[in-house]
Amino acid sequence: MDVVKILSTDTIKALKFSDKEIDLTPWDLQYFSGTPNKKGLLYHHPVVSNQIQQLKHSLSSALEFFQPLAGRLKITDHKDDIISCSVICNNAGVLFTHASVENTCVADILKPTYVPSIIGSFFPFVGVKNYEGTSQPLLAVQVTELVDGIFIGCTFNHVVVDGNSIWHFINSWAEISRGSCHHQISKLPILDRWFPDGVQRPIQFPFTIEPHKNHSDGASSSPFDEEPNLSERIFHFSKEKILQMKSNINKQIDNTIKISSLQAILTHVWCSFVRSKQFDPQEETHNICLIGVGPRIVPPLPEGYFGNAIIGCITTMKAGDLLKEDGVCNGVSEMNKLIASHSNEKIKNHYKSWLKNPNIIKRSSKPKDNFLLISSSPRFDVYGNDFGWGKPMAVRSSNKLNGVVSVFAGIEEGSIDLQIRLPFNILEAMENDFSS
Protein backbone atom coordinates (compact mmCIF):
# COMPACT_ATOMS: atom_id res chain seq x y z
CA MET A 1 0.00 0.00 0.00
CA ASP A 2 1.19 3.49 -0.84
CA VAL A 3 2.36 5.50 2.17
CA VAL A 4 0.83 8.87 3.02
CA LYS A 5 3.52 11.46 3.63
CA ILE A 6 2.68 14.42 5.85
CA LEU A 7 4.06 17.60 4.27
CA SER A 8 2.84 20.14 6.83
CA THR A 9 0.31 20.77 9.57
CA ASP A 10 -1.25 24.06 10.56
CA THR A 11 -3.95 25.43 12.85
CA ILE A 12 -6.57 27.47 11.02
CA LYS A 13 -8.56 30.03 12.97
CA ALA A 14 -11.37 32.41 12.14
CA LEU A 15 -10.28 36.02 11.75
CA LYS A 16 -13.16 37.03 14.03
CA PHE A 17 -14.88 35.05 16.76
CA SER A 18 -17.56 35.62 19.41
CA ASP A 19 -16.46 33.49 22.40
CA LYS A 20 -20.04 32.18 22.47
CA GLU A 21 -20.91 29.13 24.62
CA ILE A 22 -23.52 26.73 23.21
CA ASP A 23 -25.40 24.24 25.36
CA LEU A 24 -25.98 20.84 23.76
CA THR A 25 -29.18 18.84 23.25
CA PRO A 26 -29.89 15.10 23.67
CA TRP A 27 -29.53 14.83 19.88
CA ASP A 28 -25.93 16.05 20.28
CA LEU A 29 -25.06 14.30 23.52
CA GLN A 30 -26.12 10.84 22.31
CA TYR A 31 -22.85 10.76 20.33
CA PHE A 32 -20.69 11.81 23.28
CA SER A 33 -18.69 8.56 23.50
CA GLY A 34 -18.88 7.74 19.79
CA THR A 35 -16.40 8.41 17.02
CA PRO A 36 -16.15 11.38 14.64
CA ASN A 37 -17.95 11.60 11.31
CA LYS A 38 -15.60 11.43 8.32
CA LYS A 39 -16.49 12.60 4.82
CA GLY A 40 -14.16 13.21 1.87
CA LEU A 41 -14.23 14.38 -1.74
CA LEU A 42 -12.05 13.18 -4.62
CA TYR A 43 -11.00 15.62 -7.37
CA HIS A 44 -9.31 14.88 -10.69
CA HIS A 45 -7.18 17.99 -10.53
CA PRO A 46 -3.53 18.09 -9.46
CA VAL A 47 -2.50 20.67 -6.89
CA VAL A 48 -1.26 23.91 -8.44
CA SER A 49 0.49 26.97 -7.06
CA ASN A 50 -1.32 28.71 -4.16
CA GLN A 51 -4.10 26.10 -4.11
CA ILE A 52 -3.33 24.93 -0.57
CA GLN A 53 -3.07 28.53 0.60
CA GLN A 54 -6.43 29.27 -1.04
CA LEU A 55 -8.04 26.39 0.86
CA LYS A 56 -6.57 27.60 4.16
CA HIS A 57 -7.67 31.19 3.56
CA SER A 58 -11.21 30.23 2.53
CA LEU A 59 -11.45 27.81 5.48
CA SER A 60 -10.56 30.67 7.84
CA SER A 61 -13.32 32.76 6.26
CA ALA A 62 -15.85 29.93 6.51
CA LEU A 63 -15.07 29.47 10.21
CA GLU A 64 -16.27 33.03 10.89
CA PHE A 65 -19.78 31.75 10.07
CA PHE A 66 -19.34 28.25 11.57
CA GLN A 67 -17.53 29.19 14.77
CA PRO A 68 -18.37 26.03 16.79
CA LEU A 69 -16.10 24.02 14.47
CA ALA A 70 -13.11 26.16 15.52
CA GLY A 71 -13.98 25.77 19.20
CA ARG A 72 -13.67 23.02 21.79
CA LEU A 73 -15.94 21.04 24.06
CA LYS A 74 -16.28 22.14 27.68
CA ILE A 75 -17.05 19.35 30.15
CA THR A 76 -18.19 20.34 33.63
CA ASP A 77 -18.09 17.85 36.52
CA HIS A 78 -20.97 18.00 38.97
CA LYS A 79 -21.19 15.12 41.45
CA ASP A 80 -21.37 11.32 41.46
CA ASP A 81 -20.07 11.03 37.88
CA ILE A 82 -22.67 13.53 36.63
CA ILE A 83 -21.37 15.92 33.97
CA SER A 84 -22.60 18.48 31.49
CA CYS A 85 -21.13 19.50 28.15
CA SER A 86 -21.17 22.57 25.94
CA VAL A 87 -19.27 23.98 22.96
CA ILE A 88 -17.11 27.03 23.53
CA CYS A 89 -16.49 29.12 20.41
CA ASN A 90 -13.01 30.08 21.62
CA ASN A 91 -11.34 29.92 18.20
CA ALA A 92 -8.80 27.31 19.36
CA GLY A 93 -8.68 26.35 15.71
CA VAL A 94 -9.06 23.62 13.11
CA LEU A 95 -6.26 21.19 12.26
CA PHE A 96 -5.20 21.47 8.60
CA THR A 97 -2.87 18.78 7.26
CA HIS A 98 -1.22 18.85 3.83
CA ALA A 99 -0.14 15.37 2.69
CA SER A 100 0.81 13.43 -0.43
CA VAL A 101 1.06 9.92 -1.86
CA GLU A 102 3.54 9.14 -4.61
CA ASN A 103 1.93 6.27 -6.52
CA THR A 104 -1.84 6.61 -6.04
CA CYS A 105 -3.96 8.02 -8.88
CA VAL A 106 -7.59 9.13 -9.01
CA ALA A 107 -8.43 5.94 -10.93
CA ASP A 108 -7.01 3.86 -8.07
CA ILE A 109 -9.73 5.32 -5.84
CA LEU A 110 -12.53 5.71 -8.36
CA LYS A 111 -12.53 2.48 -10.36
CA PRO A 112 -12.43 -0.32 -7.76
CA THR A 113 -15.80 -1.50 -6.47
CA TYR A 114 -14.10 -2.11 -3.14
CA VAL A 115 -12.89 0.96 -1.28
CA PRO A 116 -9.08 0.74 -1.07
CA SER A 117 -7.74 0.66 2.47
CA ILE A 118 -5.60 3.75 1.87
CA ILE A 119 -8.76 5.87 2.00
CA GLY A 120 -8.65 5.65 5.80
CA SER A 121 -5.25 7.36 5.70
CA PHE A 122 -6.75 10.36 3.90
CA PHE A 123 -8.59 11.41 7.08
CA PRO A 124 -7.06 12.89 10.26
CA PHE A 125 -7.65 11.33 13.67
CA VAL A 126 -7.88 7.58 14.12
CA GLY A 127 -9.10 6.25 17.45
CA VAL A 128 -10.29 9.61 18.80
CA LYS A 129 -13.59 9.69 20.71
CA ASN A 130 -15.97 12.64 20.51
CA TYR A 131 -15.64 13.52 24.20
CA GLU A 132 -11.95 14.22 23.62
CA GLY A 133 -13.06 17.40 21.86
CA THR A 134 -12.03 19.26 25.02
CA SER A 135 -8.45 19.12 23.73
CA GLN A 136 -8.75 17.78 20.17
CA PRO A 137 -10.05 19.97 17.32
CA LEU A 138 -13.74 19.59 16.52
CA LEU A 139 -12.84 19.66 12.83
CA ALA A 140 -9.67 18.35 11.20
CA VAL A 141 -9.01 18.65 7.47
CA GLN A 142 -6.47 16.70 5.43
CA VAL A 143 -5.71 17.63 1.82
CA THR A 144 -3.85 14.74 0.20
CA GLU A 145 -2.12 15.19 -3.16
CA LEU A 146 -2.46 12.21 -5.51
CA VAL A 147 -0.52 11.76 -8.75
CA ASP A 148 -3.29 13.41 -10.79
CA GLY A 149 -5.72 14.78 -8.23
CA ILE A 150 -6.48 15.60 -4.63
CA PHE A 151 -8.61 14.20 -1.83
CA ILE A 152 -10.10 16.55 0.78
CA GLY A 153 -10.86 14.53 3.92
CA CYS A 154 -12.78 16.11 6.80
CA THR A 155 -13.15 14.66 10.30
CA PHE A 156 -16.03 16.22 12.29
CA ASN A 157 -16.79 15.74 15.96
CA HIS A 158 -20.25 14.12 15.88
CA VAL A 159 -21.34 15.88 19.09
CA VAL A 160 -21.23 19.16 17.18
CA VAL A 161 -22.74 18.29 13.78
CA ASP A 162 -24.83 15.74 11.91
CA GLY A 163 -24.66 14.95 8.19
CA ASN A 164 -26.93 17.83 7.16
CA SER A 165 -24.73 20.33 9.03
CA ILE A 166 -21.55 18.76 7.68
CA TRP A 167 -22.60 19.33 4.09
CA HIS A 168 -23.92 22.80 4.90
CA PHE A 169 -20.42 23.68 6.07
CA ILE A 170 -18.59 22.01 3.16
CA ASN A 171 -20.97 23.62 0.63
CA SER A 172 -20.30 27.04 2.20
CA TRP A 173 -16.53 26.52 2.34
CA ALA A 174 -16.49 25.56 -1.34
CA GLU A 175 -18.68 28.57 -2.17
CA ILE A 176 -16.22 30.91 -0.47
CA SER A 177 -13.19 29.20 -2.04
CA ARG A 178 -14.44 29.55 -5.62
CA GLY A 179 -15.97 33.02 -5.16
CA SER A 180 -14.58 36.50 -5.06
CA CYS A 181 -16.17 37.49 -1.73
CA HIS A 182 -15.03 35.79 1.47
CA HIS A 183 -17.65 37.50 3.62
CA GLN A 184 -20.88 36.09 2.18
CA ILE A 185 -22.49 32.65 1.91
CA SER A 186 -25.84 31.59 0.49
CA LYS A 187 -27.24 30.03 3.68
CA LEU A 188 -26.28 31.26 7.13
CA PRO A 189 -26.01 28.69 9.96
CA ILE A 190 -28.27 28.97 13.01
CA LEU A 191 -25.94 28.16 15.90
CA ASP A 192 -28.35 28.12 18.86
CA ARG A 193 -29.72 24.68 19.77
CA TRP A 194 -33.40 23.78 20.23
CA PHE A 195 -34.70 23.23 23.76
CA PRO A 196 -38.35 22.75 24.74
CA ASP A 197 -39.75 25.09 27.36
CA GLY A 198 -38.80 24.14 30.89
CA VAL A 199 -35.64 22.18 30.07
CA GLN A 200 -32.84 23.03 32.50
CA ARG A 201 -29.58 23.90 30.78
CA PRO A 202 -26.90 22.70 30.51
CA ILE A 203 -28.26 19.16 30.46
CA GLN A 204 -26.65 16.92 33.08
CA PHE A 205 -26.07 13.21 32.49
CA PRO A 206 -24.05 10.36 34.01
CA PHE A 207 -20.72 9.58 32.40
CA THR A 208 -17.27 8.44 33.46
CA ILE A 209 -14.49 9.95 31.38
CA GLU A 210 -12.01 7.36 30.15
CA PRO A 211 -8.28 8.04 30.60
CA HIS A 212 -6.97 10.30 27.87
CA LYS A 213 -4.91 8.68 25.12
CA ASN A 214 -2.46 10.43 22.88
CA HIS A 215 -3.36 10.38 19.20
CA SER A 216 -1.40 11.26 16.12
CA ASP A 217 -2.46 14.43 14.35
CA GLY A 218 -1.50 12.75 11.11
CA ALA A 219 -2.93 9.80 9.26
CA SER A 220 -2.86 6.18 10.33
CA SER A 221 -1.27 3.57 8.12
CA SER A 222 -3.79 0.99 9.34
CA PRO A 223 -7.21 2.65 9.36
CA PHE A 224 -9.17 -0.57 9.74
CA ASP A 225 -7.00 -2.23 12.38
CA GLU A 226 -9.90 -2.67 14.85
CA GLU A 227 -11.83 -4.96 12.47
CA PRO A 228 -9.39 -6.29 9.86
CA ASN A 229 -11.86 -8.79 8.37
CA LEU A 230 -14.26 -6.14 7.13
CA SER A 231 -14.35 -4.64 3.66
CA GLU A 232 -16.16 -1.71 2.08
CA ARG A 233 -17.87 -1.88 -1.28
CA ILE A 234 -19.60 0.71 -3.44
CA PHE A 235 -22.99 -0.37 -4.81
CA HIS A 236 -24.27 1.88 -7.60
CA PHE A 237 -27.97 2.12 -8.40
CA SER A 238 -28.86 3.89 -11.62
CA LYS A 239 -31.97 6.03 -11.93
CA GLU A 240 -33.56 3.35 -14.13
CA LYS A 241 -32.80 0.57 -11.64
CA ILE A 242 -34.25 2.61 -8.78
CA LEU A 243 -37.46 3.35 -10.71
CA GLN A 244 -37.80 -0.35 -11.54
CA MET A 245 -37.40 -1.36 -7.87
CA LYS A 246 -39.90 1.25 -6.75
CA SER A 247 -42.41 0.34 -9.47
CA ASN A 248 -42.29 -3.38 -8.65
CA ILE A 249 -42.97 -2.66 -4.99
CA ASN A 250 -45.78 -0.20 -5.66
CA LYS A 251 -47.59 -2.80 -7.77
CA GLN A 252 -47.75 -5.16 -4.79
CA ILE A 253 -48.49 -2.95 -1.79
CA ASP A 254 -51.41 -0.88 -0.55
CA ASN A 255 -51.64 2.13 -2.86
CA THR A 256 -52.32 4.39 0.14
CA ILE A 257 -48.67 3.96 1.19
CA LYS A 258 -46.18 6.30 -0.46
CA ILE A 259 -42.84 4.49 -0.76
CA SER A 260 -39.75 6.61 -1.42
CA SER A 261 -37.01 5.54 -3.81
CA LEU A 262 -34.55 5.34 -0.94
CA GLN A 263 -36.87 3.13 1.13
CA ALA A 264 -37.18 0.77 -1.85
CA ILE A 265 -33.39 0.51 -2.24
CA LEU A 266 -32.68 0.10 1.47
CA THR A 267 -35.23 -2.69 1.86
CA HIS A 268 -33.76 -4.56 -1.10
CA VAL A 269 -30.33 -4.19 0.52
CA TRP A 270 -31.70 -5.37 3.88
CA CYS A 271 -33.25 -8.48 2.31
CA SER A 272 -30.06 -9.20 0.37
CA PHE A 273 -27.98 -8.81 3.55
CA VAL A 274 -30.24 -11.26 5.41
CA ARG A 275 -30.15 -13.74 2.53
CA SER A 276 -26.36 -13.49 2.22
CA LYS A 277 -25.78 -13.91 5.97
CA GLN A 278 -28.01 -17.03 6.03
CA PHE A 279 -29.63 -16.10 9.36
CA ASP A 280 -31.82 -18.53 11.23
CA PRO A 281 -35.39 -17.74 10.03
CA GLN A 282 -36.46 -16.95 13.62
CA GLU A 283 -33.59 -14.52 14.31
CA GLU A 284 -34.52 -10.86 14.49
CA THR A 285 -32.70 -8.43 12.21
CA HIS A 286 -32.70 -4.66 12.39
CA ASN A 287 -32.61 -1.83 9.88
CA ILE A 288 -31.61 1.38 11.68
CA CYS A 289 -32.29 4.56 9.70
CA LEU A 290 -31.14 7.92 11.00
CA ILE A 291 -33.96 10.33 10.23
CA GLY A 292 -34.01 14.11 10.39
CA VAL A 293 -36.35 15.59 12.99
CA GLY A 294 -36.09 19.24 11.97
CA PRO A 295 -39.05 19.33 9.55
CA ARG A 296 -41.17 17.06 11.79
CA ILE A 297 -41.22 19.37 14.81
CA VAL A 298 -43.95 22.01 15.12
CA PRO A 299 -42.85 24.65 14.44
CA PRO A 300 -40.03 23.14 12.34
CA LEU A 301 -36.40 23.88 13.12
CA PRO A 302 -35.14 26.91 11.16
CA GLU A 303 -33.42 26.48 7.82
CA GLY A 304 -29.69 26.27 8.51
CA TYR A 305 -30.00 24.77 12.01
CA PHE A 306 -26.39 23.85 12.77
CA GLY A 307 -26.04 20.85 15.05
CA ASN A 308 -27.47 17.36 15.40
CA ALA A 309 -31.16 16.94 14.61
CA ILE A 310 -31.43 13.20 13.95
CA ILE A 311 -32.67 10.13 15.81
CA GLY A 312 -32.49 6.42 15.07
CA CYS A 313 -35.56 4.71 13.62
CA ILE A 314 -35.24 0.93 14.12
CA THR A 315 -37.30 -1.43 11.95
CA THR A 316 -37.14 -5.00 13.27
CA MET A 317 -38.23 -8.16 11.42
CA LYS A 318 -37.46 -11.85 11.61
CA ALA A 319 -35.06 -13.06 8.93
CA GLY A 320 -37.55 -15.60 7.64
CA ASP A 321 -40.22 -12.95 7.08
CA LEU A 322 -37.85 -10.90 4.93
CA LEU A 323 -36.99 -13.92 2.77
CA LYS A 324 -40.57 -14.78 1.87
CA GLU A 325 -41.89 -14.02 -1.62
CA ASP A 326 -43.46 -10.80 -0.32
CA GLY A 327 -40.59 -10.06 2.08
CA VAL A 328 -39.42 -6.87 0.36
CA CYS A 329 -42.95 -5.48 0.33
CA ASN A 330 -43.50 -6.32 3.99
CA GLY A 331 -40.14 -4.87 4.97
CA VAL A 332 -40.60 -1.61 3.10
CA SER A 333 -44.14 -1.22 4.44
CA GLU A 334 -42.91 -1.64 8.02
CA MET A 335 -40.06 0.81 7.46
CA ASN A 336 -42.36 3.35 5.82
CA LYS A 337 -44.96 3.07 8.58
CA LEU A 338 -42.40 3.44 11.36
CA ILE A 339 -40.68 6.47 9.81
CA ALA A 340 -44.06 8.14 9.16
CA SER A 341 -45.05 7.60 12.80
CA HIS A 342 -42.38 10.05 14.00
CA SER A 343 -44.75 12.95 14.55
CA ASN A 344 -44.09 16.17 16.42
CA GLU A 345 -45.48 14.61 19.59
CA LYS A 346 -43.45 11.40 19.29
CA ILE A 347 -40.19 13.28 18.69
CA LYS A 348 -40.74 15.60 21.64
CA ASN A 349 -41.61 12.62 23.85
CA HIS A 350 -38.38 10.94 22.69
CA TYR A 351 -36.46 14.10 23.65
CA LYS A 352 -38.02 14.24 27.14
CA SER A 353 -37.51 10.51 27.63
CA TRP A 354 -33.77 10.95 26.97
CA LEU A 355 -33.61 13.64 29.64
CA LYS A 356 -35.02 11.17 32.18
CA ASN A 357 -32.87 8.25 31.04
CA PRO A 358 -29.83 9.48 29.05
CA ASN A 359 -28.66 7.01 26.42
CA ILE A 360 -25.09 7.51 25.22
CA ILE A 361 -24.33 5.50 22.08
CA LYS A 362 -21.24 3.37 22.55
CA ARG A 363 -19.20 1.95 19.69
CA SER A 364 -17.75 -1.52 20.02
CA SER A 365 -15.02 -3.02 17.86
CA LYS A 366 -17.04 -6.26 17.80
CA PRO A 367 -20.71 -5.25 17.52
CA LYS A 368 -23.61 -7.56 16.79
CA ASP A 369 -23.89 -8.57 13.15
CA ASN A 370 -27.68 -8.61 12.78
CA PHE A 371 -28.26 -5.00 11.79
CA LEU A 372 -27.62 -2.40 9.12
CA LEU A 373 -27.11 1.22 10.16
CA ILE A 374 -28.16 3.67 7.45
CA SER A 375 -26.44 7.06 7.56
CA SER A 376 -26.16 10.13 5.32
CA SER A 377 -28.66 10.98 2.56
CA PRO A 378 -28.85 11.33 -1.24
CA ARG A 379 -30.37 14.77 -0.66
CA PHE A 380 -27.05 16.23 0.48
CA ASP A 381 -25.28 18.36 -2.12
CA VAL A 382 -22.08 16.42 -2.71
CA TYR A 383 -21.25 17.14 -6.34
CA GLY A 384 -21.84 20.88 -6.11
CA ASN A 385 -18.67 21.32 -4.05
CA ASP A 386 -16.49 23.19 -6.53
CA PHE A 387 -13.62 24.83 -4.63
CA GLY A 388 -12.48 26.64 -7.77
CA TRP A 389 -11.13 23.77 -9.88
CA GLY A 390 -14.25 21.81 -10.82
CA LYS A 391 -16.71 19.40 -9.27
CA PRO A 392 -15.66 16.26 -7.39
CA MET A 393 -15.46 12.85 -9.02
CA ALA A 394 -16.62 10.89 -5.98
CA VAL A 395 -17.42 11.04 -2.28
CA ARG A 396 -16.14 8.58 0.30
CA SER A 397 -16.58 8.13 4.05
CA SER A 398 -14.44 6.31 6.60
CA ASN A 399 -16.17 4.22 9.25
CA LYS A 400 -14.90 1.21 11.21
CA LEU A 401 -18.29 -0.03 12.35
CA ASN A 402 -19.65 -3.30 10.97
CA GLY A 403 -22.96 -2.92 9.11
CA VAL A 404 -22.74 0.79 8.25
CA VAL A 405 -24.40 1.86 4.99
CA SER A 406 -23.42 5.38 3.86
CA VAL A 407 -25.90 6.79 1.34
CA PHE A 408 -24.81 9.35 -1.25
CA ALA A 409 -26.20 10.80 -4.44
CA GLY A 410 -24.56 9.21 -7.48
CA ILE A 411 -22.67 11.32 -9.96
CA GLU A 412 -25.38 10.75 -12.61
CA GLU A 413 -28.63 12.58 -11.92
CA GLY A 414 -31.14 10.43 -10.06
CA SER A 415 -28.65 7.69 -9.18
CA ILE A 416 -27.64 6.62 -5.67
CA ASP A 417 -24.41 5.11 -4.30
CA LEU A 418 -24.19 3.02 -1.15
CA GLN A 419 -20.87 2.51 0.64
CA ILE A 420 -21.40 -0.63 2.73
CA ARG A 421 -19.02 -2.05 5.34
CA LEU A 422 -19.39 -5.79 6.01
CA PRO A 423 -17.29 -8.97 5.81
CA PHE A 424 -15.95 -9.56 2.28
CA ASN A 425 -17.86 -12.79 1.68
CA ILE A 426 -21.17 -11.10 2.58
CA LEU A 427 -20.52 -8.22 0.19
CA GLU A 428 -19.66 -10.69 -2.58
CA ALA A 429 -22.86 -12.64 -1.95
CA MET A 430 -24.89 -9.41 -2.00
CA GLU A 431 -23.37 -8.40 -5.33
CA ASN A 432 -24.30 -11.79 -6.80
CA ASP A 433 -27.78 -11.41 -5.31
CA PHE A 434 -28.30 -8.00 -6.98
CA SER A 435 -26.98 -9.32 -10.29
CA SER A 436 -29.28 -12.35 -10.40
Sequence and secondary structure as in RCSB ss.txt:
>XXXX:A:sequence
MDVVKILSTDTIKALKFSDKEIDLTPWDLQYFSGTPNKKGLLYHHPVVSNQIQQLKHSLSSALEFFQPLAGRLKI
TDHKDDIISCSVICNNAGVLFTHASVENTCVADILKPTYVPSIIGSFFPFVGVKNYEGTSQPLLAVQVTELVDGI
FIGCTFNHVVVDGNSIWHFINSWAEISRGSCHHQISKLPILDRWFPDGVQRPIQFPFTIEPHKNHSDGASSSPFD
EEPNLSERIFHFSKEKILQMKSNINKQIDNTIKISSLQAILTHVWCSFVRSKQFDPQEETHNICLIGVGPRIVPP
LPEGYFGNAIIGCITTMKAGDLLKEDGVCNGVSEMNKLIASHSNEKIKNHYKSWLKNPNIIKRSSKPKDNFLLIS
SSPRFDVYGNDFGWGKPMAVRSSNKLNGVVSVFAGIEEGSIDLQIRLPFNILEAMENDFSS
>XXXX:A:secstr
    EEEEEEEE  SS    EEE  HHHHTTTTS  EEEEEEES    TTHHHHHHHHHHHHHHHSGGGGSEEEE
EE STTEEEEEEE     EEEEEEE SS  HHHHHS SB  GGGGGGSS SS  GGGGGTS SEEEEEEE SS E
EEEEEE TTT  HHHHHHHHHHHHHHHHSS TT  SS  B S    TT  SS EEE          SS  S TTT
TSTTEEEEEEEE HHHHHHHHHHHHTTS TTS   HHHHHHHHHHHHHHHHHT  TTSEEEEEEEEE GGGSSS 
  TTB S  EEEEEEEEEHHHHTSTTHHHHHHHHHHHHHHT  HHHHHHHHHHHHHS       SS  SSEEEEE
E TTS  TT  SSS   SEEEE   STTEEEEEE SSTT EEEEEEEEHHHHHHHHHHHH 
